[in-house]
Amino acid sequence: MSVAPVPPAETAAEALAAHLARHRAAFRAEPFPTHRQRRDRVERLADALDQRRSAFARAIASDFGHRSHHETLLADIAVSVIGLRHTAKHLKRWMKPERRSTPLHFLPARSRVVPQPLGVVGVISPWNYPVQLAAVPIGQALAAGNRVMLKPSELTPATSTELAEMFASLFPDDVVSVHLGGPEVGAAFSSLPFDHLFYTGSTSVGRLVMQAAARNLVPVTLELGGKSPALVAPSADLDRAADRIANGKLFNAGQTCVAPDYVMLPEGQRDAFVHAFRAAVAKRYPRLADNPDYSGVVNERHRARLKALLDDARAKGAELVPINPAGEDFPDDGPKLVPTLVLGATDDMQIMVDEIFGPLLPITTYQRYDEALATVVDRPRPLALYLFDDDSDRIERTLQRTHAGGVTVNDCMLHVAQDNLPFGGVGPSGMGAYHGKDGFDTFSHRKAVFEQPRVNSGFLLDAPFGRTLERLVDVLTKL
């Protein structure tokens, strides 16, 4: 069984360390799994996710109070299964050593790069897409030949239990193990001397994870977040921009690390955008309260946090525009929040400081496009940037001047679904990347190998040194 029981707080570190030791022993016994072994593990995981789709949808809905069944099928199941099958399909080619050229003066030696499993990988997954953000990095770590320990979020307990049961049915507990528990287990987990630690979550917790990993010199991949802007250029199709921004913002009720976090509009286009955004919401969600397609916010603490952001913005002069097509009442203790535009958002408002992670959308305006670009450049580098524009020169200039983990032009979030593109942040939005080949490389050590034949010219570099070496250096430095 790979389900690890929740240990008492005082023994969490010892229990986790003992499990890591079992993983290490298993890895030492099988340090380089074959292509067939790796592909079988990845394909079994993909098949299990597909077969358990309804169970996962029920579990996530239970954890959220309400989560759209179809959003779970799309974002947690389909994205994961498609990505894992992409990995299985291309794995054999990714595993092949890569030939590198060898300088003339070292011939006939040969050089190559060999992708080698790291060993035991720790994965800390979040609550917002609790299946996808656990299964995809685990699948890629298995493809690279590693063993994996998973710490899923305690905020989605039903889903975490379902994940634990699935992995227990698929793999021995020294291939993949799942460790349930609260913050004390998470702290102990992040302090383990893994060969690599992969974390998805908030920037504030990411700092703590990196500090804990640094004590053991554990390399980390941090998939964080930040405030991803949606920049609407002066000549953009405003209706199209509002429609795609609404789609990206309200998917999973905005609880997506790459959701558009604020909009930057040309001066004078705010009212037209509000009208188009309202129409886009009504088209998708003519009703909200009893609409199975509109998801709830994960728990009361996060709902209270979002309401506090609105209260702070209102107190500092913002105009709040709720988008409630059917004029429904929402109970204070219910899981759903009304989508709300925040007009006149300013930098002193907390909603323009914190990552929102909910169905709230601040709107700002600019007079000159270069001013908008400068604002994006001056702010912390986001996980995503969304640009709405049809001017190819301006698109290229924007891509050159701004930094973001990834960019989608004339839509939202779709760069994340491309298995041939890396997904990751930059600066405060994260470090490292995964998905597809980039994920395989993240969980591999790309080992340099130089192979010297029996007959070679290496003796020319040996002591005792003299004029021969000096003449050789003169020749080599002029090549």
N, C-alpha and C positions, 0 to 999 in steps of 0.2 A: 504494500500500500504506500502511495506517495502523499497521503494526507497527514501532515504533521499536526498533532494536537497542540492547542494553545498552552504553553507552559506557564507556571507562575512567574510573576515579574522577576523574582530573584534568580530564577534558573533559566530565563529566556536565552541569555548569552551562551550559557554552557550547552543548552540543548541544541542551539543553532550551530555552535562550533563543532559539536559531535557529528551533526548531520553533514556539515561541510567536510569533515574528515572522511566520512564514508564516500562522499562524492569524489574526493581526491584519490582515494584508494581505487575506486572504480576507473577513474580516468587513467591512473598509472598503469592499470591492467589493460586498458584499451586506449592508447594515446592518439591513435589515428584511425577512427572508424572509416570503413570503406564507403565508397559512393553508394552502394546498395543499402547499407545500414542507415546512412544519413537520409537518403531519399525515402526509405520506408518510414522513418520516424516523422518526417515532414508530411508525407501523404496520409499517414494514420491520423495525425493531428487535424489536417484539413477535412478528412472524412468525418471525424468525430464532431467537429464544429458544425458541419452541415447536418449531420444526423440529429444533433441536439439543439437545433435552431429554436424550436418551440420552447424547450425547457429553459434556454437562456433568455428568451424573450419574456417568459413569465417571471423569471428571477429578477431581471432588470426592472420590469414594471413594478414588482413588489418593492424593490429597493427605492425606487423613485417616487412611489405613491402613484404615479402614472408615467409611463414612458411609451411612446408610440411603438406599436408592434413592428410597423414597417420601417421605422428608423433603425430599430435594432437589427432587422433582417439586412438592411442595406449597409449600415456603418459598422456594426459589430460582426456580422456573419459573412456577408458577401465580400466586403473589403478584405477580411482576414483570409477567407478560403481562396479567393482569386490571387492574393499576394503569395500565399503559401504554395499554391500550385505553380505559379510563375517561378518561384524558387526551385521547386522540385524539377521543373522542366529544364532549367538552365544550370542546375547544380554541377553536372559533370564537367561542363566547360569552365565554370568558375574555379573548380578544384585543380585544374591543370596548372603545373608550374609555368611561369611566364619567362620565356627566353629574354635575356638582355644582352646587348652588344658588349663585347670586351675590347678594350683599346688594343691597337695594333701591337704595342710593345709588350703586352701580356699574353699574346697568342702563343701557343694554341690552347690556352686555358679557356674555360667556358664559365658563363655567369647566368644565374637564373634566380627567380623569386619564387619561393615555395610557400603557399598559404597553409598555415599550420594551426590546429585548434589551440585556443588559449588555455583551456582547462575547465574551471568551474566558473560560471557566469551567474551573478545575482541580478534579478529583475524585480524592480519595485514598480508596480502598476497602479494607475489612478482609478477613480470612480466614474469618470464621465463617459468613457467608452471601455467598460471594464473587461470585455472579452477581447476586443481588437488589440488594445494596448498591452495586454498580457500575451496573447497568442502569437502575434506577429513577431515581436522580438524573440520570444522563446523559439519559434519555428526557425528563425534565421540563425540563432545560436546553435540549435541542433544541426542545422545544415552545415555549419562551420565545424562540426565535430565535437562540440562542447557538452558538458553536463550543466544543468540549470537548477537554481533554487529561486522560487517565486514568492514574493511577499505582495499579495493583492490588497486592495484598499479595504479597511474596516468599515467604510461608509456604505459599502454595498455588500452586506454580509451574505445575502441569499446567493448573489452571483459568485462571490468568492468561494462559497461552499460548493456550488455547482462546478466551478473550475477545478477545485480540489478533487472532487469525485471523478471528473472527466480524466484528469491527468493520472489519478490512481488506477483507472481502468486501462490506460494506454501504456504506461511505462513503469519499470521498476523504480523504487524510490531513490536509487543512485543515478538515475538518468534525469528525471524531473521530480522535484518535490515542491509541495506548496505549504507555506507557513502562515497560518492564520493568526490574527491578533491585532492589538491596538498599537498606539504610538510607541509603547515600550518595546514591543517586538520589532517595530520598524527601526527604532534607534539601534537596537542590538544587531539587527540584520545589516544595516548600512555600515556597521563597524567591523564586519567580518573581512578577513584578508582574501577576498575573491581575486580571480585573475582578471575580471572586468565587472564593473557595476553599471547597470543600465537603469536610469530613473526617469520616469515621466511624472510631472506634477508641477506644483507652484514654484516660482523663483525663490521664495523665502525658504521653503523646505529644501529646495535644490542646493542652496548654499550650505545648509547643515549636512546634507548627504555628502557633498564634496569635501567638507571639512573632516567628516568621519572617515571617508575613503582615503584622504591624504595621509592620515596617520599610518596607514599600511602601504602607502604608495600605490594604491589601487587605481588604475585608469578608469575614467568614468565617461559615459555618454549621458548627457543631461538634455532631456526634451522638456523645455519649460514653456513659456508663453509670452506674456507681455501685451502691449496694446497695438494690435494690428490695424493699420489705417486703411480705409477705403478712399482713395483719392480720385475724385471725379474731375476730369479735365474740362476746360471751357467749352469745347466743341463736342463733348460726349453726348450720346443719346441718353437723356436723363431718365426716360421711362425704362429703358433697358437696364440702366445702372440701378435704379430703385428696385426693380424686380429681382435682380440677381443678389443685391445686398440684402433684401428681405429674406430671400431663400437661405443665404448663408447665415444670417443673424438668427433666424428662428428655428433652424434645424437643431433638434435636441434642446429647444428653448434657450439657445445661445450658449449652452454648456460645452463649448468646443474650443480647444486651445488656439485654433486658427480662425475662429469666428471674427468677422469684421468688428472691431471694438469702437471705432468712431469714424465719422464720415467728414470729409473736407470737400466743400462745395464752392463753386464760384459765387461771388457776391451777387445777390439778386435772384438766385435760383432755389432758395430755401423753400419757399411756399410751394413751388412746382414739385420739388422733391417730396415734400410731405404728402401732397396729394397723390403722387404716383406710388409712394410707399404704402399709403393707406389702401390704395386699390390693390396692390400686390398682396397685402396681408389678407384682405377680404376675399380675394380669388382663392387663396390657399386654405384659409380658415374662416369660412363664413360664420361659424360659431367656434367658440374657444372652450368654454367650460366643460361641455360634454363631448368635445371633438376628440376621437381617439388618435388623430394625427398630431395633435398639439401636446407636447410633452410637459411634464411637471418639473419643478426645481427639486433637486435631490433630497433636501431636508429642510427643517425649520430654521436651522442656523444660517443656511445660505439664503433662504428667503428673507430672513431678518436683515442680513447683510445687504441684500439688494435694495430693500425698502429704505435702509439707512442711507444708501447712496442717493436715492431719489430725494429724500428729505434734505440732505446736505445741499444738493444742487438747487432745489427750490428755495432754500433759505439764502442762497448766494445769488439769486436773481434769475435762475434758469426758468424757462417755460416748459412745463411737462405736457406732452401730447399723448395720452393713452390711445391705443388703437384697439377698439373693442367693437367689431362690426355689428354684433347683435345686441349691444348694450346690456350684456349679462352682468349679474352680480357674482363676485368671487369671494367666498368665505375667507376670513383671515387665516384660518387653519388649514385651508386647502393647499394642494401641491402646486397649483398653477398660478402664474403671474401674468397680468395683462402686458402685452408688448407696449413699450413706451419710448417715444422719442424725447430727447432732452435738447431743446433749442437754446441757443446762446450759451453753450457750454464754454467754460473758461478754465484756464490751467490751475486756478486755486480750488476748483471743485474736486472732491475725492474721486468722482466718477471719471475724471480725466487723469487720475494718478494710478488707481488700482485697475488691474485686469478685471473686467466686469463679470464674465462667466454667467450671463443671464440675458433675458430678452429686453435689455435696455440699450438704447443707441443714441449717444451724443452726436449732435450736428454742429460743426463749425464751418465758417466761411472764410474765403480769402479774396483779396483784390487782384493780386498778380500770381500767376502760376509759380514763378520762381520763389515767391514768399511761402507758398504751400510746400514746395520741395525743401526749402531751408528748415521749415518746422519739422518735417519728417526726419531730416538729417540730424537736427539738434536733439531729438528725443532718443531715448534708449532704443537700440536696434530691435525690431519686433520679429516674431516668429514668421509672420506673413505680411505681405503688402498686396493690396488689390488696386489696380489701376484701370480706370475706365476711360478709354481714349481710342481714336482711330487714326491718329497722326503718328506715322511710323517713326519720324525723326524725334518727336517729343517722347514717345515710348522708349526709344533707345537712350535718350538723354536721361530720362528718369531712372532707367535700370542702371546706368553708369554712376549716377550721383547718389543713389540711396542704397542702404544695406538692409537686407531682411533675410530670414532663413529661406524663404521661397516666395515666389510671385505668381499670381494668376492675373492675366490681363483680360478684362471684359467678362469676368465671372468671379466667383468666390470659392475657395477651398479645393478646387479640383486638381491643383498641382500635387496635393497629398495623395491622390488616388492613382498616380502614375508610377507603376512599379519600376520603370527605367529611370526615374529621377530620384535623387537623394532627398530624404526628409529630415530636417534638423534645423536648429536655431543658430544664431550668431550672437556672440557677446552675452548680454543678460537674458536673451531668449533661449540660450542653450549652447551646447558644444557637442560636436560629433553628429553623425547622420546614420540613418538606416533606410530600409526598404530596398528590395532587389539586391543587385550586386553590391551596393554600398553597405547593406546590412551584413552580407557575408563577409565583406572586408573588415567591418567594424569588429566582428567577433572572431577574426583570424589574426594571427601574427604573420605578417608578410616577411618571411625569413630570407635574408640574402645568402646565397650560396655561390662561392667561387671554387671551381674545381680545377686543380692544377694537375696536368698530366705528368707522367714520369720524365719525359724529356721537355725541359722548359728553360726559359732565360732568367729565372729568378736568381741564379748565382751572380749575375751582374750587379745585384743590389746588396751583396753581402760584404761584410768587412773581411779583410782589411781594405779600407778605402784608399783611393789614390786618383791619379790623373784619369784613369779609365772611367771612373764614376763621374768625374767632373765633365768629361766629354759627353757622357751619356745624358747628364742633366742638361747640358747645352742643347743637345739634339731634341730631347723630350719637350723642353720648354718652348721650342720653336715650331712644334707640330701644329 
